Each structure stands twice: as structure tokens, then as C-alpha cells.
């Protein structure tokens, strides 16, 4: 075969009747599957990307918690890094530990939601699907608060292990509130209603978020 070396290279897409596009290339290479029920809890307009990625890992139970590392022979013990003396599992890390339970309780309060008496990862998923999917402002705040809490709890756990730095629950809540409030103020425009104003005041969001012609209720 003769290769014309005096001509510029060009990209051709060997698909009948179609031109090259990155979308076609990606669709032909990836393994596609139906969307999972919780997709809209994780991926949505205005989400904080690193928070969504961390939440996606959690939904897939992909975090390398200490119980997994112990099972792989990488660690010799799996004691929770928050000092409660219990074994670190996904459910314990995010819900059973007194430290993270304090954080969750406050995040739920900020969103004016009742705190479940008995909460684990499966019940949280059920709660999110029923109470955090939709276009209205309070749904957006619940999704974003959920993702921020998961991200910062996981980051705090890693800071304690790898950097030997520890923050109090109040300090962690301040970081969560900062991320959520800044994203809301920069991204959203909502109607000035009593329920929306209550959320704005709880989270310390700027009043500039309010507008007469808002798309989000």
C-alpha cells in the first residue's frame, strides 16, 4: 500500500453515512447501560463536580474504607479515624459514627428536614430519591447539601489519616455551608418565598439569589 507522505494527515470516521465526532467515538467505545435511579441525585445542573464524583463513588460503594483495606491485607486494623473506637465501614463512616452523625443532623436542620432516627446508607438513598430530585430550590439544596456532606466527611477522614489534621464538627460544617452557599449564590436565581428565604437564611446565602423572574421555585 502506498502512503502519500506529502499530504497532511486527516481523521476519517469509518461509520456508514456519518462524519467524525467525539460523541460518536465515545459512544462506540464505551459500555452503555440504563441510567441508575440515583443519577439525578448525583449529576445535575449546578452541582459541584468534585462533590458529585465523591458522591458517585459512595453510591457505587467504591470508597476504600478501612474494612475493605483490612480484607485485602493492606491494614492490620480498621478502627474509625474519628476516635469512636468502632470499625470503619461505609455505613459507620457516614452515618453511625458520632462525629459524622452530628454533621448530618446539622445539614438536615439547615435544609429544614427532619433527622431520621435510624439512618444508614440504604435509607439515605431512599430518602434522596423521594426528597431530593426535582427542579425546585429546596430539592437542589438537599442534593447539594448531601454531596457536600459526603465529600467533606470523606476528606476529613483522609486528612486525619494522611495529614494528621483534625477538625471539629463545627469547622467541618462551616466548610460545607461555605461550599453550598457560594455555589447557590453564584449559580441560582430563585423566587423570594418564605420557604426559600428560610433556606437562604439557614445557609447564610446572599440575598442576591432572589429575583422576580426565577425559574427555580
C-alpha positions in Angstrom: 0.0 0.0 0.0 1.3 3.4 -1.0 1.1 6.0 1.8 1.1 9.6 0.5 3.7 11.2 2.8 3.5 14.6 1.1 -0.1 15.1 2.3 -1.4 16.3 5.6 -2.9 13.6 7.8 -6.7 13.7 8.2 -9.1 12.0 10.5 -11.7 9.7 9.0 -14.6 8.1 10.8 -15.4 4.6 9.4 -19.1 4.7 10.1 -21.5 4.4 7.2 -23.2 7.7 6.4 -21.6 9.7 9.2 -18.8 12.2 9.9 -16.4 12.0 12.8 -17.4 13.5 16.1 -16.2 12.9 19.6 -19.7 11.9 20.7 -19.8 9.1 18.1 -16.3 8.0 19.0 -17.2 7.9 22.7 -20.5 6.1 22.1 -18.7 3.4 20.0 -16.1 2.8 22.7 -18.0 2.9 26.0 -20.1 0.3 27.5 -23.6 1.8 27.8 -26.2 0.7 30.4 -29.5 2.1 31.6 -29.3 5.1 33.9 -29.4 4.2 37.6 -32.3 5.6 39.7 -30.0 7.9 41.7 -28.3 9.5 38.6 -30.2 12.8 39.1 -29.2 12.9 42.7 -25.5 12.9 41.7 -25.4 14.6 38.3 -27.4 17.8 37.8 -27.1 21.4 36.7 -25.1 23.5 39.2 -23.6 20.5 41.0 -20.1 20.9 42.4 -18.0 18.4 40.3 -15.7 17.1 43.0 -18.6 16.6 45.4 -20.6 14.8 42.7 -17.7 12.5 41.9 -17.2 11.6 45.6 -21.0 11.0 46.0 -20.9 8.8 42.8 -18.2 6.7 44.4 -20.3 6.4 47.6 -23.4 5.3 45.6 -21.2 2.7 44.0 -19.7 1.7 47.4 -16.3 2.3 45.8 -14.6 4.2 48.7 -11.6 2.2 50.1 -12.8 2.2 53.7 -10.7 0.5 56.3 -12.8 -2.6 56.4 -12.0 -3.2 52.7 -8.3 -2.5 53.2 -8.3 -4.9 56.1 -9.8 -7.6 54.0 -7.2 -7.0 51.3 -4.4 -7.4 53.9 -3.3 -3.8 53.5 -4.2 -2.8 57.0 -3.9 -4.6 60.3 -6.8 -2.9 61.9 -9.9 -0.9 60.8 -10.6 1.4 63.7 -12.6 4.5 62.8 -10.4 7.6 62.3 -12.8 9.8 64.2 -11.9 8.3 67.5 -15.1 6.5 68.4 -13.4 3.0 68.7 -15.7 1.3 66.2 -14.8 -0.4 62.9 -14.8 1.8 59.8 -17.3 0.6 57.2 -19.2 2.7 54.7 -22.3 2.8 56.9 -20.3 3.6 60.0 -18.2 6.3 58.4 -21.0 8.3 57.0 -23.9 7.6 59.4 -23.1 5.6 62.6 -20.1 7.5 63.8 -21.0 10.1 66.4 -18.8 12.7 64.6 -20.4 12.3 61.2 -23.9 11.8 62.7 -23.5 15.3 64.3 -22.6 16.7 60.9 -25.6 15.0 59.2 -28.0 16.2 61.8 -27.0 19.8 61.3 -27.1 19.6 57.5 -30.6 18.2 57.7 -31.6 21.1 60.0 -30.1 23.6 57.6 -32.4 22.2 54.9 -35.4 22.2 57.3 -35.7 18.4 57.1 -36.4 16.0 60.0 -33.5 13.9 61.0 -34.2 10.1 60.7 -33.9 8.2 64.0 -32.2 5.2 62.3 -30.3 6.1 59.2 -27.9 4.1 57.1 -26.7 4.3 53.5 -29.7 2.4 52.0 -32.2 4.5 53.9 -30.3 7.7 52.8 -30.6 6.6 49.2 -34.3 6.1 49.6 -34.7 9.5 51.3 -32.7 11.2 48.5 -34.8 9.6 45.7 -38.0 10.7 47.4 -37.0 14.1 48.7 -34.0 15.5 46.7 -34.9 15.1 43.0 -36.7 18.0 41.2 -36.1 21.5 39.8 -37.3 23.5 42.8 -34.8 25.3 45.1 -35.3 23.1 48.2 -34.6 19.9 46.1 -31.4 21.5 44.7 -30.3 22.4 48.2 -30.9 18.9 49.5 -28.9 17.4 46.7 -26.1 19.8 47.1 -26.0 19.6 50.9 -25.9 15.8 50.7 -23.0 15.8 48.2 -21.1 18.4 50.2 -21.5 16.5 53.5 -20.3 13.2 51.9 -17.3 14.9 50.3 -16.2 16.8 53.4 -16.7 13.8 55.7 -14.5 11.7 53.4 -12.0 14.5 53.1 -11.8 14.9 56.9 -11.3 11.2 57.3 -8.4 11.3 54.8 -6.9 14.4 56.5 -6.8 12.6 59.8 -5.1 9.6 58.3 -2.6 11.1 55.8 -2.0 14.7 57.1 -2.6 14.2 60.9 -5.0 17.1 60.9 -8.3 17.1 62.7 -11.3 19.5 62.5 -14.2 19.8 64.9 -17.8 19.1 63.6 -18.4 22.8 63.6 -15.4 23.5 61.5 -16.5 20.8 59.0 -20.0 22.3 58.9 -18.6 25.7 58.2 -16.8 24.3 55.1 -19.9 22.5 53.9 -22.0 25.7 54.4 -19.4 27.8 52.6 -19.3 25.5 49.5 -23.1 25.2 49.3 -23.9 28.8 49.9 -21.3 30.1 47.5 -22.4 27.7 44.7 -26.1 28.7 45.3 -25.4 32.4 45.2 -23.3 32.2 42.0 -25.5 29.7 40.1 -29.1 30.1 41.2 -31.9 32.7 40.9 -35.0 31.8 43.0 -38.2 33.4 44.0 -38.4 35.2 47.3 -40.9 33.0 49.2 -41.0 32.3 52.9 -39.7 28.7 52.4 -36.9 29.8 50.1 -35.9 32.7 52.4 -35.7 30.3 55.4 -33.2 28.1 53.5 -31.2 31.2 52.4 -31.0 32.4 56.0 -30.1 29.0 57.4 -27.2 28.5 55.0 -26.1 32.1 55.0 -26.6 32.6 51.3 -26.6 36.2 49.9 -29.9 37.8 49.2 -28.8 38.4 45.7 -30.1 34.9 44.9 -33.7 36.3 44.9 -35.3 37.5 41.7 -38.8 38.1 40.5 -38.5 36.1 37.3 -36.8 33.0 38.8 -37.0 29.6 37.1 -36.4 27.7 40.3 -39.3 27.7 42.8 
